[in-house]
Amino acid sequence: MKWQCALLKRWLPEYPDGDLPGWGKRWLDSHVPGCSACRQELAELRQVMAAIEATPVADPGPEFWGEFSRELHLKLVQAAQEGQVKPESTGSRWLRLPYLVGAPAVAALLLYVAVQFTGPGAPIPNQAVVMRHPAPSPVQDQALIKRKSPAKMAAAPQEAEAPTAQVRAVPSLPAEPMGQLVTAATEEGGPLPEEDIDISGLDLDAELAGMTDQEKNAFLDKMHQRKKDGSCIEGFAFCSWG
Amino acid sequence: MTDAQLVFRAQAGELPAFEELVQKYQREVYGLACRMVSDAEEAKDLAQQAFLQAFVHIRSFRQDAQFRTWLFRIAINQCYNFLKSRKKFGDPLDSDELSLAGDDPSPEADLVAQEQRRRLYEALERLPAKQRAVITLKVEQGLSYEEISRVLGGTAGAARVNYCQALKTLKKHIQTEDDHEVAMRSSQKVAARIPRR
């Protein structure tokens, strides 16, 4: 019986002549007379409703309404004179249409651009092949600094200042076994072998700095070709080639 | 003249047509605001503000809805905003203010009714604003659940649940106050029996 009471209690405020479905009314008709708890609940709800109906908001009188109308009239006239009345907004739904269509289009465009420039098929930037160690230790950093001879470090800016002074041959790409070593080392996450450190980005920068534009383009084309062949592997922060 | 015709004329910029609508609904809107904020002066301001907002946005009103429910929705929103700001700034409530607006010439004869009104308003004050709105719209304005859902948002079923919950809470508050009064009276009687030294 209690489960019925719990179900029917929410219909009680509408009983017997409120907004009830036919089956609900029939159910209440059969249940309420035999259930003392529901009868009491119904009686109390009726008392509350009667109390609300018996105490309506008192009419403040004609003087109040006269003042109300005068004040409101002034406000309405002021609003009309100041042109505060908003224009019809039925067209605004159509005006909003470009925004509704445009926002996803802009989002799709941004996504496309992001994928094009940062995804796996992104073009290699001019600094070209930035070779980064996964997490170089300070010892390795020092070794790198030591390996960079002062002559090379000094030569790079000079060559950059006069790129046409000396036409250098395009540096030959590292041999196949070394590329494999690099890839293997990267996959294992361990330190790179000695030979790989020699072809770090700093050396390549120096090499590139001494090239003419044509040479650079040729070099980069080769790089692209290698990449297409699958011999150059690019990761999020790592690129190696064989 | 029907609401639709008056609204049509008001949308064309005829102020008298809108003022006719004001005359028609001012008591209902004022009553709603009174029940919501329990303050006659504030209710007057809120009712005026609701009509002003309705006038300003009358051209965005589409005739597929009832003007009355649209107006109630504006009024309820005004009341919500007011209640929010009052809650924020801590303006104290005074349920006695409301009875001042409707004072009868013979207050002695009306004492019981005033007491009943005071208790009801105190119980209403303790209800959440939405439940107060549902009670007022249902019992006083006679709106159906469908219309209430249009005024307050949500579904008709949600309005029904809110209404039931509101009645139950109101009943509980009124009963608690009755019990409190009975306890007070009995304690006064007991105190009167105790001989003074």
Contacts between the chains, C-beta under 8 A, distances in Angstrom:
chain1	res1	chain2	res2	distance
A	9	B	164	7.3
A	10	B	160	7.0
A	10	B	161	6.7
A	10	B	164	4.8
A	12	B	164	7.6
A	13	B	163	6.3
A	13	B	164	5.6
A	13	B	167	5.5
A	14	B	160	8.0
A	19	B	144	6.0
A	19	B	145	6.0
A	19	B	160	7.8
A	44	B	171	5.3
A	44	B	175	7.9
A	45	B	167	5.5
A	45	B	168	7.8
A	45	B	171	6.6
A	47	B	171	7.6
A	48	B	167	5.6
A	48	B	170	5.3
A	48	B	171	4.8
A	48	B	174	6.6
A	49	B	139	6.1
A	49	B	167	7.1
A	51	B	116	6.6
A	51	B	120	5.6
A	51	B	174	7.0
A	52	B	120	6.6
A	52	B	135	6.7
A	52	B	139	4.8
A	52	B	140	7.1
A	52	B	170	7.9
A	53	B	139	6.3
A	53	B	140	7.8
A	54	B	113	7.8
A	54	B	116	6.9
A	55	B	113	7.0
A	55	B	116	5.8
A	55	B	117	4.4
A	55	B	120	5.2
A	56	B	31	7.2
A	56	B	140	6.7
A	57	B	30	7.3
A	57	B	31	4.2
A	57	B	34	4.5
A	57	B	35	6.5
A	57	B	98	7.6
A	57	B	102	7.3
A	57	B	140	7.8
A	58	B	99	7.3
A	58	B	101	6.1
A	58	B	102	2.0
A	58	B	103	7.9
A	59	B	27	7.1
A	59	B	102	6.6
A	60	B	30	7.8
A	60	B	40	7.0
A	60	B	101	4.5
A	60	B	102	6.4
A	64	B	44	7.6
A	64	B	101	7.1
A	65	B	26	6.9
A	68	B	26	6.5
A	68	B	30	7.7
A	68	B	44	6.3
A	68	B	47	7.5
A	68	B	48	6.9
A	69	B	19	7.6
A	69	B	22	7.3
A	69	B	23	7.5
A	69	B	26	7.7
A	71	B	48	6.3
A	72	B	22	6.4
A	72	B	48	5.0
A	72	B	51	5.8
A	72	B	52	7.2
A	73	B	19	6.8
A	75	B	48	6.5
A	75	B	52	5.3
A	76	B	15	6.0
A	76	B	18	6.9
A	76	B	19	7.2
A	76	B	51	7.6
A	76	B	52	6.7
A	76	B	55	5.5
A	77	B	15	7.0
A	79	B	52	6.2
A	79	B	55	6.1
A	79	B	56	5.9
A	80	B	13	7.5
A	80	B	15	6.1
A	80	B	55	7.9
A	84	B	56	5.2
A	85	B	13	7.4
A	85	B	55	6.9
A	85	B	56	5.7
A	85	B	58	7.0
A	85	B	59	6.7
A	86	B	56	5.9
A	86	B	57	5.5
A	86	B	59	6.1
A	86	B	60	6.2
A	87	B	59	6.0
A	88	B	11	7.5
A	88	B	59	4.2
A	88	B	60	6.7
A	89	B	57	7.9
A	89	B	59	6.9
A	89	B	60	3.8
A	90	B	60	7.7
A	90	B	62	7.0
